[in-house]
């Protein structure tokens, strides 16, 4: 809703969402790595979580600076 109404908070919320998703992926990876004792071989899940974390890191490295530094974003999201 903030995005489509071009509210000033939209870029901050988007960056927060990306960072939240990054933290969530880190927790997922750590959880699967620690479950090895309980469930046996979880290496497949650890690998999958690691790839997901890598994808999220790449996404964050692209979009966070764009939403924080871009003049286009600053000029687009102008509504209070």
mmCIF file of the N, C-alpha and C atoms, coordinates in Angstrom:
data_MODEL
# 
_entry.id   MODEL 
# 
loop_
_atom_site.group_PDB 
_atom_site.id 
_atom_site.type_symbol 
_atom_site.label_atom_id 
_atom_site.label_alt_id 
_atom_site.label_comp_id 
_atom_site.label_asym_id 
_atom_site.label_entity_id 
_atom_site.label_seq_id 
_atom_site.pdbx_PDB_ins_code 
_atom_site.Cartn_x 
_atom_site.Cartn_y 
_atom_site.Cartn_z 
_atom_site.occupancy 
_atom_site.B_iso_or_equiv 
_atom_site.pdbx_formal_charge 
_atom_site.auth_seq_id 
_atom_site.auth_comp_id 
_atom_site.auth_asym_id 
_atom_site.auth_atom_id 
_atom_site.pdbx_PDB_model_num 
ATOM 1   N N  . UNK A 1 1  ? 0.822  -1.178  0.000  1.00 0.00 ? 1  UNK A N  1 
ATOM 2   C CA . UNK A 1 1  ? 0.000  0.000   0.000  1.00 0.00 ? 1  UNK A CA 1 
ATOM 3   C C  . UNK A 1 1  ? 0.877  1.257   0.000  1.00 0.00 ? 1  UNK A C  1 
ATOM 4   N N  . UNK A 1 2  ? 1.933  1.258   0.844  1.00 0.00 ? 2  UNK A N  1 
ATOM 5   C CA . UNK A 1 2  ? 2.826  2.414   0.878  1.00 0.00 ? 2  UNK A CA 1 
ATOM 6   C C  . UNK A 1 2  ? 3.549  2.581   -0.454 1.00 0.00 ? 2  UNK A C  1 
ATOM 7   N N  . UNK A 1 3  ? 3.872  1.446   -1.075 1.00 0.00 ? 3  UNK A N  1 
ATOM 8   C CA . UNK A 1 3  ? 4.589  1.473   -2.345 1.00 0.00 ? 3  UNK A CA 1 
ATOM 9   C C  . UNK A 1 3  ? 3.737  2.108   -3.444 1.00 0.00 ? 3  UNK A C  1 
ATOM 10  N N  . UNK A 1 4  ? 2.497  1.684   -3.550 1.00 0.00 ? 4  UNK A N  1 
ATOM 11  C CA . UNK A 1 4  ? 1.641  2.177   -4.632 1.00 0.00 ? 4  UNK A CA 1 
ATOM 12  C C  . UNK A 1 4  ? 1.169  3.606   -4.404 1.00 0.00 ? 4  UNK A C  1 
ATOM 13  N N  . UNK A 1 5  ? 1.129  4.028   -3.165 1.00 0.00 ? 5  UNK A N  1 
ATOM 14  C CA . UNK A 1 5  ? 0.756  5.422   -2.882 1.00 0.00 ? 5  UNK A CA 1 
ATOM 15  C C  . UNK A 1 5  ? 1.974  6.340   -2.835 1.00 0.00 ? 5  UNK A C  1 
ATOM 16  N N  . UNK A 1 6  ? 3.144  5.766   -3.105 1.00 0.00 ? 6  UNK A N  1 
ATOM 17  C CA . UNK A 1 6  ? 4.413  6.494   -3.178 1.00 0.00 ? 6  UNK A CA 1 
ATOM 18  C C  . UNK A 1 6  ? 4.715  7.257   -1.891 1.00 0.00 ? 6  UNK A C  1 
ATOM 19  N N  . UNK A 1 7  ? 4.505  6.567   -0.777 1.00 0.00 ? 7  UNK A N  1 
ATOM 20  C CA . UNK A 1 7  ? 4.785  7.159   0.527  1.00 0.00 ? 7  UNK A CA 1 
ATOM 21  C C  . UNK A 1 7  ? 6.290  7.156   0.788  1.00 0.00 ? 7  UNK A C  1 
ATOM 22  N N  . UNK A 1 8  ? 6.761  8.104   1.586  1.00 0.00 ? 8  UNK A N  1 
ATOM 23  C CA . UNK A 1 8  ? 8.185  8.203   1.894  1.00 0.00 ? 8  UNK A CA 1 
ATOM 24  C C  . UNK A 1 8  ? 8.704  6.991   2.664  1.00 0.00 ? 8  UNK A C  1 
ATOM 25  N N  . UNK A 1 9  ? 7.825  6.337   3.391  1.00 0.00 ? 9  UNK A N  1 
ATOM 26  C CA . UNK A 1 9  ? 8.253  5.176   4.176  1.00 0.00 ? 9  UNK A CA 1 
ATOM 27  C C  . UNK A 1 9  ? 8.486  3.927   3.350  1.00 0.00 ? 9  UNK A C  1 
ATOM 28  N N  . UNK A 1 10 ? 7.987  3.870   2.159  1.00 0.00 ? 10 UNK A N  1 
ATOM 29  C CA . UNK A 1 10 ? 8.048  2.648   1.349  1.00 0.00 ? 10 UNK A CA 1 
ATOM 30  C C  . UNK A 1 10 ? 9.472  2.131   1.156  1.00 0.00 ? 10 UNK A C  1 
ATOM 31  N N  . UNK A 1 11 ? 10.449 2.972   0.797  1.00 0.00 ? 11 UNK A N  1 
ATOM 32  C CA . UNK A 1 11 ? 11.807 2.438   0.661  1.00 0.00 ? 11 UNK A CA 1 
ATOM 33  C C  . UNK A 1 11 ? 12.366 1.884   1.968  1.00 0.00 ? 11 UNK A C  1 
ATOM 34  N N  . UNK A 1 12 ? 12.053 2.546   3.082  1.00 0.00 ? 12 UNK A N  1 
ATOM 35  C CA . UNK A 1 12 ? 12.544 2.072   4.382  1.00 0.00 ? 12 UNK A CA 1 
ATOM 36  C C  . UNK A 1 12 ? 11.901 0.733   4.751  1.00 0.00 ? 12 UNK A C  1 
ATOM 37  N N  . UNK A 1 13 ? 10.632 0.603   4.471  1.00 0.00 ? 13 UNK A N  1 
ATOM 38  C CA . UNK A 1 13 ? 9.950  -0.659  4.746  1.00 0.00 ? 13 UNK A CA 1 
ATOM 39  C C  . UNK A 1 13 ? 10.477 -1.782  3.861  1.00 0.00 ? 13 UNK A C  1 
ATOM 40  N N  . UNK A 1 14 ? 10.766 -1.465  2.614  1.00 0.00 ? 14 UNK A N  1 
ATOM 41  C CA . UNK A 1 14 ? 11.304 -2.469  1.704  1.00 0.00 ? 14 UNK A CA 1 
ATOM 42  C C  . UNK A 1 14 ? 12.681 -2.933  2.153  1.00 0.00 ? 14 UNK A C  1 
ATOM 43  N N  . UNK A 1 15 ? 13.529 -1.999  2.547  1.00 0.00 ? 15 UNK A N  1 
ATOM 44  C CA . UNK A 1 15 ? 14.862 -2.356  3.060  1.00 0.00 ? 15 UNK A CA 1 
ATOM 45  C C  . UNK A 1 15 ? 14.721 -3.173  4.329  1.00 0.00 ? 15 UNK A C  1 
ATOM 46  N N  . UNK A 1 16 ? 13.819 -2.786  5.206  1.00 0.00 ? 16 UNK A N  1 
ATOM 47  C CA . UNK A 1 16 ? 13.580 -3.555  6.434  1.00 0.00 ? 16 UNK A CA 1 
ATOM 48  C C  . UNK A 1 16 ? 13.099 -4.962  6.139  1.00 0.00 ? 16 UNK A C  1 
ATOM 49  N N  . UNK A 1 17 ? 12.253 -5.110  5.149  1.00 0.00 ? 17 UNK A N  1 
ATOM 50  C CA . UNK A 1 17 ? 11.764 -6.426  4.763  1.00 0.00 ? 17 UNK A CA 1 
ATOM 51  C C  . UNK A 1 17 ? 12.891 -7.301  4.223  1.00 0.00 ? 17 UNK A C  1 
ATOM 52  N N  . UNK A 1 18 ? 13.761 -6.732  3.416  1.00 0.00 ? 18 UNK A N  1 
ATOM 53  C CA . UNK A 1 18 ? 14.894 -7.489  2.891  1.00 0.00 ? 18 UNK A CA 1 
ATOM 54  C C  . UNK A 1 18 ? 15.828 -7.915  4.024  1.00 0.00 ? 18 UNK A C  1 
ATOM 55  N N  . UNK A 1 19 ? 16.119 -7.015  4.949  1.00 0.00 ? 19 UNK A N  1 
ATOM 56  C CA . UNK A 1 19 ? 16.994 -7.345  6.068  1.00 0.00 ? 19 UNK A CA 1 
ATOM 57  C C  . UNK A 1 19 ? 16.348 -8.373  6.993  1.00 0.00 ? 19 UNK A C  1 
ATOM 58  N N  . UNK A 1 20 ? 15.047 -8.280  7.200  1.00 0.00 ? 20 UNK A N  1 
ATOM 59  C CA . UNK A 1 20 ? 14.334 -9.282  7.993  1.00 0.00 ? 20 UNK A CA 1 
ATOM 60  C C  . UNK A 1 20 ? 14.430 -10.651 7.343  1.00 0.00 ? 20 UNK A C  1 
ATOM 61  N N  . UNK A 1 21 ? 14.252 -10.704 6.038  1.00 0.00 ? 21 UNK A N  1 
ATOM 62  C CA . UNK A 1 21 ? 14.341 -11.958 5.304  1.00 0.00 ? 21 UNK A CA 1 
ATOM 63  C C  . UNK A 1 21 ? 15.763 -12.522 5.365  1.00 0.00 ? 21 UNK A C  1 
ATOM 64  N N  . UNK A 1 22 ? 16.760 -11.653 5.339  1.00 0.00 ? 22 UNK A N  1 
ATOM 65  C CA . UNK A 1 22 ? 18.150 -12.078 5.467  1.00 0.00 ? 22 UNK A CA 1 
ATOM 66  C C  . UNK A 1 22 ? 18.397 -12.717 6.834  1.00 0.00 ? 22 UNK A C  1 
ATOM 67  N N  . UNK A 1 23 ? 17.910 -12.086 7.879  1.00 0.00 ? 23 UNK A N  1 
ATOM 68  C CA . UNK A 1 23 ? 18.060 -12.631 9.232  1.00 0.00 ? 23 UNK A CA 1 
ATOM 69  C C  . UNK A 1 23 ? 17.303 -13.945 9.366  1.00 0.00 ? 23 UNK A C  1 
ATOM 70  N N  . UNK A 1 24 ? 16.129 -14.012 8.781  1.00 0.00 ? 24 UNK A N  1 
ATOM 71  C CA . UNK A 1 24 ? 15.346 -15.244 8.824  1.00 0.00 ? 24 UNK A CA 1 
ATOM 72  C C  . UNK A 1 24 ? 16.080 -16.396 8.128  1.00 0.00 ? 24 UNK A C  1 
ATOM 73  N N  . UNK A 1 25 ? 16.721 -16.114 7.007  1.00 0.00 ? 25 UNK A N  1 
ATOM 74  C CA . UNK A 1 25 ? 17.503 -17.141 6.325  1.00 0.00 ? 25 UNK A CA 1 
ATOM 75  C C  . UNK A 1 25 ? 18.711 -17.577 7.141  1.00 0.00 ? 25 UNK A C  1 
ATOM 76  N N  . UNK A 1 26 ? 19.351 -16.646 7.856  1.00 0.00 ? 26 UNK A N  1 
ATOM 77  C CA . UNK A 1 26 ? 20.471 -17.007 8.726  1.00 0.00 ? 26 UNK A CA 1 
ATOM 78  C C  . UNK A 1 26 ? 20.010 -17.936 9.842  1.00 0.00 ? 26 UNK A C  1 
ATOM 79  N N  . UNK A 1 27 ? 18.877 -17.618 10.440 1.00 0.00 ? 27 UNK A N  1 
ATOM 80  C CA . UNK A 1 27 ? 18.330 -18.463 11.511 1.00 0.00 ? 27 UNK A CA 1 
ATOM 81  C C  . UNK A 1 27 ? 17.987 -19.839 10.969 1.00 0.00 ? 27 UNK A C  1 
ATOM 82  N N  . UNK A 1 28 ? 17.426 -19.899 9.772  1.00 0.00 ? 28 UNK A N  1 
ATOM 83  C CA . UNK A 1 28 ? 17.092 -21.175 9.148  1.00 0.00 ? 28 UNK A CA 1 
ATOM 84  C C  . UNK A 1 28 ? 18.343 -22.021 8.925  1.00 0.00 ? 28 UNK A C  1 
ATOM 85  N N  . UNK A 1 29 ? 19.394 -21.406 8.425  1.00 0.00 ? 29 UNK A N  1 
ATOM 86  C CA . UNK A 1 29 ? 20.641 -22.135 8.191  1.00 0.00 ? 29 UNK A CA 1 
ATOM 87  C C  . UNK A 1 29 ? 21.232 -22.647 9.498  1.00 0.00 ? 29 UNK A C  1 
ATOM 88  N N  . UNK A 1 30 ? 21.254 -21.815 10.513 1.00 0.00 ? 30 UNK A N  1 
ATOM 89  C CA . UNK A 1 30 ? 21.785 -22.247 11.808 1.00 0.00 ? 30 UNK A CA 1 
ATOM 90  C C  . UNK A 1 30 ? 20.929 -23.344 12.430 1.00 0.00 ? 30 UNK A C  1 
ATOM 91  N N  . UNK A 1 31 ? 19.637 -23.263 12.253 1.00 0.00 ? 31 UNK A N  1 
ATOM 92  C CA . UNK A 1 31 ? 18.754 -24.291 12.805 1.00 0.00 ? 31 UNK A CA 1 
ATOM 93  C C  . UNK A 1 31 ? 19.004 -25.633 12.133 1.00 0.00 ? 31 UNK A C  1 
ATOM 94  N N  . UNK A 1 32 ? 19.092 -25.663 10.804 1.00 0.00 ? 32 UNK A N  1 
ATOM 95  C CA . UNK A 1 32 ? 19.342 -26.925 10.109 1.00 0.00 ? 32 UNK A CA 1 
ATOM 96  C C  . UNK A 1 32 ? 20.722 -27.477 10.441 1.00 0.00 ? 32 UNK A C  1 
ATOM 97  N N  . UNK A 1 33 ? 21.688 -26.600 10.611 1.00 0.00 ? 33 UNK A N  1 
ATOM 98  C CA . UNK A 1 33 ? 23.033 -27.064 10.959 1.00 0.00 ? 33 UNK A CA 1 
ATOM 99  C C  . UNK A 1 33 ? 23.058 -27.676 12.354 1.00 0.00 ? 33 UNK A C  1 
ATOM 100 N N  . UNK A 1 34 ? 22.252 -27.158 13.257 1.00 0.00 ? 34 UNK A N  1 
ATOM 101 C CA . UNK A 1 34 ? 22.248 -27.694 14.621 1.00 0.00 ? 34 UNK A CA 1 
ATOM 102 C C  . UNK A 1 34 ? 21.332 -28.906 14.772 1.00 0.00 ? 34 UNK A C  1 
ATOM 103 N N  . UNK A 1 35 ? 20.434 -29.151 13.824 1.00 0.00 ? 35 UNK A N  1 
ATOM 104 C CA . UNK A 1 35 ? 19.533 -30.300 13.897 1.00 0.00 ? 35 UNK A CA 1 
ATOM 105 C C  . UNK A 1 35 ? 20.193 -31.611 13.490 1.00 0.00 ? 35 UNK A C  1 
ATOM 106 N N  . UNK A 1 36 ? 21.438 -31.571 13.103 1.00 0.00 ? 36 UNK A N  1 
ATOM 107 C CA . UNK A 1 36 ? 22.126 -32.773 12.639 1.00 0.00 ? 36 UNK A CA 1 
ATOM 108 C C  . UNK A 1 36 ? 22.121 -33.866 13.706 1.00 0.00 ? 36 UNK A C  1 
ATOM 109 N N  . UNK A 1 37 ? 22.235 -33.486 14.964 1.00 0.00 ? 37 UNK A N  1 
ATOM 110 C CA . UNK A 1 37 ? 22.228 -34.472 16.053 1.00 0.00 ? 37 UNK A CA 1 
ATOM 111 C C  . UNK A 1 37 ? 20.851 -35.087 16.271 1.00 0.00 ? 37 UNK A C  1 
ATOM 112 N N  . UNK A 1 38 ? 19.810 -34.326 16.025 1.00 0.00 ? 38 UNK A N  1 
ATOM 113 C CA . UNK A 1 38 ? 18.462 -34.812 16.291 1.00 0.00 ? 38 UNK A CA 1 
ATOM 114 C C  . UNK A 1 38 ? 17.883 -35.642 15.149 1.00 0.00 ? 38 UNK A C  1 
ATOM 115 N N  . UNK A 1 39 ? 18.086 -35.200 13.919 1.00 0.00 ? 39 UNK A N  1 
ATOM 116 C CA . UNK A 1 39 ? 17.417 -35.820 12.779 1.00 0.00 ? 39 UNK A CA 1 
ATOM 117 C C  . UNK A 1 39 ? 18.339 -36.615 11.872 1.00 0.00 ? 39 UNK A C  1 
ATOM 118 N N  . UNK A 1 40 ? 19.600 -36.721 12.204 1.00 0.00 ? 40 UNK A N  1 
ATOM 119 C CA . UNK A 1 40 ? 20.521 -37.446 11.348 1.00 0.00 ? 40 UNK A CA 1 
ATOM 120 C C  . UNK A 1 40 ? 21.124 -36.514 10.305 1.00 0.00 ? 40 UNK A C  1 
ATOM 121 N N  . UNK A 1 41 ? 21.248 -37.007 9.092  1.00 0.00 ? 41 UNK A N  1 
ATOM 122 C CA . UNK A 1 41 ? 21.907 -36.258 8.026  1.00 0.00 ? 41 UNK A CA 1 
ATOM 123 C C  . UNK A 1 41 ? 20.987 -35.162 7.482  1.00 0.00 ? 41 UNK A C  1 
ATOM 124 N N  . UNK A 1 42 ? 21.325 -33.923 7.802  1.00 0.00 ? 42 UNK A N  1 
ATOM 125 C CA . UNK A 1 42 ? 20.548 -32.780 7.309  1.00 0.00 ? 42 UNK A CA 1 
ATOM 126 C C  . UNK A 1 42 ? 21.360 -31.959 6.316  1.00 0.00 ? 42 UNK A C  1 
ATOM 127 N N  . UNK A 1 43 ? 22.390 -32.551 5.736  1.00 0.00 ? 43 UNK A N  1 
ATOM 128 C CA . UNK A 1 43 ? 23.281 -31.797 4.851  1.00 0.00 ? 43 UNK A CA 1 
ATOM 129 C C  . UNK A 1 43 ? 22.549 -31.246 3.630  1.00 0.00 ? 43 UNK A C  1 
ATOM 130 N N  . UNK A 1 44 ? 21.549 -31.970 3.143  1.00 0.00 ? 44 UNK A N  1 
ATOM 131 C CA . UNK A 1 44 ? 20.776 -31.489 1.998  1.00 0.00 ? 44 UNK A CA 1 
ATOM 132 C C  . UNK A 1 44 ? 20.039 -30.193 2.363  1.00 0.00 ? 44 UNK A C  1 
ATOM 133 N N  . UNK A 1 45 ? 19.480 -30.150 3.552  1.00 0.00 ? 45 UNK A N  1 
ATOM 134 C CA . UNK A 1 45 ? 18.737 -28.967 3.987  1.00 0.00 ? 45 UNK A CA 1 
ATOM 135 C C  . UNK A 1 45 ? 19.682 -27.804 4.301  1.00 0.00 ? 45 UNK A C  1 
ATOM 136 N N  . UNK A 1 46 ? 20.858 -28.137 4.848  1.00 0.00 ? 46 UNK A N  1 
ATOM 137 C CA . UNK A 1 46 ? 21.846 -27.098 5.113  1.00 0.00 ? 46 UNK A CA 1 
ATOM 138 C C  . UNK A 1 46 ? 22.306 -26.475 3.801  1.00 0.00 ? 46 UNK A C  1 
ATOM 139 N N  . UNK A 1 47 ? 22.549 -27.316 2.799  1.00 0.00 ? 47 UNK A N  1 
ATOM 140 C CA . UNK A 1 47 ? 22.969 -26.815 1.493  1.00 0.00 ? 47 UNK A CA 1 
ATOM 141 C C  . UNK A 1 47 ? 21.885 -25.937 0.872  1.00 0.00 ? 47 UNK A C  1 
ATOM 142 N N  . UNK A 1 48 ? 20.643 -26.380 0.950  1.00 0.00 ? 48 UNK A N  1 
ATOM 143 C CA . UNK A 1 48 ? 19.532 -25.616 0.394  1.00 0.00 ? 48 UNK A CA 1 
ATOM 144 C C  . UNK A 1 48 ? 19.372 -24.282 1.134  1.00 0.00 ? 48 UNK A C  1 
ATOM 145 N N  . UNK A 1 49 ? 19.500 -24.302 2.455  1.00 0.00 ? 49 UNK A N  1 
ATOM 146 C CA . UNK A 1 49 ? 19.396 -23.064 3.233  1.00 0.00 ? 49 UNK A CA 1 
ATOM 147 C C  . UNK A 1 49 ? 20.557 -22.131 2.934  1.00 0.00 ? 49 UNK A C  1 
ATOM 148 N N  . UNK A 1 50 ? 21.746 -22.700 2.724  1.00 0.00 ? 50 UNK A N  1 
ATOM 149 C CA . UNK A 1 50 ? 22.907 -21.882 2.381  1.00 0.00 ? 50 UNK A CA 1 
ATOM 150 C C  . UNK A 1 50 ? 22.743 -21.195 1.040  1.00 0.00 ? 50 UNK A C  1 
ATOM 151 N N  . UNK A 1 51 ? 22.194 -21.915 0.067  1.00 0.00 ? 51 UNK A N  1 
ATOM 152 C CA . UNK A 1 51 ? 21.945 -21.307 -1.240 1.00 0.00 ? 51 UNK A CA 1 
ATOM 153 C C  . UNK A 1 51 ? 20.877 -20.216 -1.151 1.00 0.00 ? 51 UNK A C  1 
ATOM 154 N N  . UNK A 1 52 ? 19.873 -20.453 -0.335 1.00 0.00 ? 52 UNK A N  1 
ATOM 155 C CA . UNK A 1 52 ? 18.844 -19.438 -0.135 1.00 0.00 ? 52 UNK A CA 1 
ATOM 156 C C  . UNK A 1 52 ? 19.435 -18.194 0.536  1.00 0.00 ? 52 UNK A C  1 
ATOM 157 N N  . UNK A 1 53 ? 20.313 -18.407 1.508  1.00 0.00 ? 53 UNK A N  1 
ATOM 158 C CA . UNK A 1 53 ? 20.976 -17.287 2.176  1.00 0.00 ? 53 UNK A CA 1 
ATOM 159 C C  . UNK A 1 53 ? 21.858 -16.522 1.196  1.00 0.00 ? 53 UNK A C  1 
ATOM 160 N N  . UNK A 1 54 ? 22.573 -17.242 0.340  1.00 0.00 ? 54 UNK A N  1 
ATOM 161 C CA . UNK A 1 54 ? 23.414 -16.596 -0.669 1.00 0.00 ? 54 UNK A CA 1 
ATOM 162 C C  . UNK A 1 54 ? 22.562 -15.761 -1.621 1.00 0.00 ? 54 UNK A C  1 
ATOM 163 N N  . UNK A 1 55 ? 21.444 -16.301 -2.047 1.00 0.00 ? 55 UNK A N  1 
ATOM 164 C CA . UNK A 1 55 ? 20.532 -15.569 -2.936 1.00 0.00 ? 55 UNK A CA 1 
ATOM 165 C C  . UNK A 1 55 ? 20.012 -14.308 -2.258 1.00 0.00 ? 55 UNK A C  1 
ATOM 166 N N  . UNK A 1 56 ? 19.661 -14.422 -0.999 1.00 0.00 ? 56 UNK A N  1 
ATOM 167 C CA . UNK A 1 56 ? 19.151 -13.267 -0.261 1.00 0.00 ? 56 UNK A CA 1 
ATOM 168 C C  . UNK A 1 56 ? 20.239 -12.218 -0.061 1.00 0.00 ? 56 UNK A C  1 
ATOM 169 N N  . UNK A 1 57 ? 21.478 -12.658 0.182  1.00 0.00 ? 57 UNK A N  1 
ATOM 170 C CA . UNK A 1 57 ? 22.587 -11.707 0.331  1.00 0.00 ? 57 UNK A CA 1 
ATOM 171 C C  . UNK A 1 57 ? 22.829 -10.937 -0.965 1.00 0.00 ? 57 UNK A C  1 
ATOM 172 N N  . UNK A 1 58 ? 22.798 -11.642 -2.087 1.00 0.00 ? 58 UNK A N  1 
ATOM 173 C CA . UNK A 1 58 ? 22.987 -10.975 -3.378 1.00 0.00 ? 58 UNK A CA 1 
ATOM 174 C C  . UNK A 1 58 ? 21.855 -9.982  -3.638 1.00 0.00 ? 58 UNK A C  1 
ATOM 175 N N  . UNK A 1 59 ? 20.638 -10.396 -3.334 1.00 0.00 ? 59 UNK A N  1 
ATOM 176 C CA . UNK A 1 59 ? 19.497 -9.504  -3.487 1.00 0.00 ? 59 UNK A CA 1 
ATOM 177 C C  . UNK A 1 59 ? 19.654 -8.263  -2.613 1.00 0.00 ? 59 UNK A C  1 
ATOM 178 N N  . UNK A 1 60 ? 20.080 -8.459  -1.373 1.00 0.00 ? 60 UNK A N  1 
ATOM 179 C CA . UNK A 1 60 ? 20.259 -7.334  -0.456 1.00 0.00 ? 60 UNK A CA 1 
ATOM 180 C C  . UNK A 1 60 ? 21.384 -6.410  -0.929 1.00 0.00 ? 60 UNK A C  1 
ATOM 181 N N  . UNK A 1 61 ? 22.458 -6.985  -1.464 1.00 0.00 ? 61 UNK A N  1 
ATOM 182 C CA . UNK A 1 61 ? 23.569 -6.155  -1.938 1.00 0.00 ? 61 UNK A CA 1 
ATOM 183 C C  . UNK A 1 61 ? 23.173 -5.291  -3.130 1.00 0.00 ? 61 UNK A C  1 
ATOM 184 N N  . UNK A 1 62 ? 22.167 -5.706  -3.866 1.00 0.00 ? 62 UNK A N  1 
ATOM 185 C CA . UNK A 1 62 ? 21.709 -4.918  -5.008 1.00 0.00 ? 62 UNK A CA 1 
ATOM 186 C C  . UNK A 1 62 ? 20.658 -3.896  -4.590 1.00 0.00 ? 62 UNK A C  1 
ATOM 187 N N  . UNK A 1 63 ? 19.609 -4.358  -3.898 1.00 0.00 ? 63 UNK A N  1 
ATOM 188 C CA . UNK A 1 63 ? 18.453 -3.514  -3.661 1.00 0.00 ? 63 UNK A CA 1 
ATOM 189 C C  . UNK A 1 63 ? 18.589 -2.553  -2.490 1.00 0.00 ? 63 UNK A C  1 
ATOM 190 N N  . UNK A 1 64 ? 19.308 -2.922  -1.432 1.00 0.00 ? 64 UNK A N  1 
ATOM 191 C CA . UNK A 1 64 ? 19.439 -2.016  -0.281 1.00 0.00 ? 64 UNK A CA 1 
ATOM 192 C C  . UNK A 1 64 ? 20.169 -0.730  -0.676 1.00 0.00 ? 64 UNK A C  1 
ATOM 193 N N  . UNK A 1 65 ? 21.334 -0.808  -1.320 1.00 0.00 ? 65 UNK A N  1 
ATOM 194 C CA . UNK A 1 65 ? 21.956 0.455   -1.735 1.00 0.00 ? 65 UNK A CA 1 
ATOM 195 C C  . UNK A 1 65 ? 21.106 1.252   -2.734 1.00 0.00 ? 65 UNK A C  1 
ATOM 196 N N  . UNK A 1 66 ? 20.419 0.532   -3.617 1.00 0.00 ? 66 UNK A N  1 
ATOM 197 C CA . UNK A 1 66 ? 19.572 1.240   -4.585 1.00 0.00 ? 66 UNK A CA 1 
ATOM 198 C C  . UNK A 1 66 ? 18.487 2.042   -3.872 1.00 0.00 ? 66 UNK A C  1 
ATOM 199 N N  . UNK A 1 67 ? 17.794 1.419   -2.934 1.00 0.00 ? 67 UNK A N  1 
ATOM 200 C CA . UNK A 1 67 ? 16.718 2.124   -2.241 1.00 0.00 ? 67 UNK A CA 1 
ATOM 201 C C  . UNK A 1 67 ? 17.239 3.170   -1.269 1.00 0.00 ? 67 UNK A C  1 
ATOM 202 N N  . UNK A 1 68 ? 18.466 3.035   -0.804 1.00 0.00 ? 68 UNK A N  1 
ATOM 203 C CA . UNK A 1 68 ? 19.012 4.008   0.137  1.00 0.00 ? 68 UNK A CA 1 
ATOM 204 C C  . UNK A 1 68 ? 19.661 5.206   -0.564 1.00 0.00 ? 68 UNK A C  1 
ATOM 205 N N  . UNK A 1 69 ? 20.244 4.999   -1.751 1.00 0.00 ? 69 UNK A N  1 
ATOM 206 C CA . UNK A 1 69 ? 21.060 6.041   -2.359 1.00 0.00 ? 69 UNK A CA 1 
ATOM 207 C C  . UNK A 1 69 ? 20.501 6.635   -3.648 1.00 0.00 ? 69 UNK A C  1 
ATOM 208 N N  . UNK A 1 70 ? 19.552 5.989   -4.272 1.00 0.00 ? 70 UNK A N  1 
ATOM 209 C CA . UNK A 1 70 ? 19.092 6.408   -5.587 1.00 0.00 ? 70 UNK A CA 1 
ATOM 210 C C  . UNK A 1 70 ? 18.291 7.703   -5.545 1.00 0.00 ? 70 UNK A C  1 
ATOM 211 N N  . UNK A 1 71 ? 18.643 8.601   -6.438 1.00 0.00 ? 71 UNK A N  1 
ATOM 212 C CA . UNK A 1 71 ? 17.878 9.846   -6.585 1.00 0.00 ? 71 UNK A CA 1 
ATOM 213 C C  . UNK A 1 71 ? 16.498 9.561   -7.166 1.00 0.00 ? 71 UNK A C  1 
ATOM 214 N N  . UNK A 1 72 ? 16.412 8.569   -8.021 1.00 0.00 ? 72 UNK A N  1 
ATOM 215 C CA . UNK A 1 72 ? 15.123 8.210   -8.617 1.00 0.00 ? 72 UNK A CA 1 
ATOM 216 C C  . UNK A 1 72 ? 14.139 7.769   -7.536 1.00 0.00 ? 72 UNK A C  1 
ATOM 217 N N  . UNK A 1 73 ? 14.623 6.981   -6.588 1.00 0.00 ? 73 UNK A N  1 
ATOM 218 C CA . UNK A 1 73 ? 13.760 6.548   -5.484 1.00 0.00 ? 73 UNK A CA 1 
ATOM 219 C C  . UNK A 1 73 ? 13.350 7.744   -4.637 1.00 0.00 ? 73 UNK A C  1 
ATOM 220 N N  . UNK A 1 74 ? 14.286 8.627   -4.359 1.00 0.00 ? 74 UNK A N  1 
ATOM 221 C CA . UNK A 1 74 ? 13.980 9.821   -3.554 1.00 0.00 ? 74 UNK A CA 1 
ATOM 222 C C  . UNK A 1 74 ? 12.956 10.713  -4.252 1.00 0.00 ? 74 UNK A C  1 
ATOM 223 N N  . UNK A 1 75 ? 13.017 10.785  -5.566 1.00 0.00 ? 75 UNK A N  1 
ATOM 224 C CA . UNK A 1 75 ? 12.073 11.615  -6.305 1.00 0.00 ? 75 UNK A CA 1 
ATOM 225 C C  . UNK A 1 75 ? 10.732 10.930  -6.515 1.00 0.00 ? 75 UNK A C  1 
ATOM 226 N N  . UNK A 1 76 ? 10.685 9.623   -6.430 1.00 0.00 ? 76 UNK A N  1 
ATOM 227 C CA . UNK A 1 76 ? 9.435  8.898   -6.637 1.00 0.00 ? 76 UNK A CA 1 
ATOM 228 C C  . UNK A 1 76 ? 8.590  8.863   -5.379 1.00 0.00 ? 76 UNK A C  1 
ATOM 229 N N  . UNK A 1 77 ? 9.209  8.545   -4.261 1.00 0.00 ? 77 UNK A N  1 
ATOM 230 C CA . UNK A 1 77 ? 8.459  8.388   -3.002 1.00 0.00 ? 77 UNK A CA 1 
ATOM 231 C C  . UNK A 1 77 ? 8.477  9.702   -2.233 1.00 0.00 ? 77 UNK A C  1 
ATOM 232 N N  . UNK A 1 78 ? 7.537  10.572  -2.575 1.00 0.00 ? 78 UNK A N  1 
ATOM 233 C CA . UNK A 1 78 ? 7.508  11.924  -2.033 1.00 0.00 ? 78 UNK A CA 1 
ATOM 234 C C  . UNK A 1 78 ? 6.280  12.214  -1.177 1.00 0.00 ? 78 UNK A C  1 
ATOM 235 N N  . UNK A 1 79 ? 5.288  11.351  -1.179 1.00 0.00 ? 79 UNK A N  1 
ATOM 236 C CA . UNK A 1 79 ? 4.049  11.623  -0.446 1.00 0.00 ? 79 UNK A CA 1 
ATOM 237 C C  . UNK A 1 79 ? 4.227  11.297  1.036  1.00 0.00 ? 79 UNK A C  1 
ATOM 238 N N  . UNK A 1 80 ? 3.620  12.121  1.853  1.00 0.00 ? 80 UNK A N  1 
ATOM 239 C CA . UNK A 1 80 ? 3.627  11.892  3.297  1.00 0.00 ? 80 UNK A CA 1 
ATOM 240 C C  . UNK A 1 80 ? 2.555  10.900  3.575  1.00 0.00 ? 80 UNK A C  1 
# 
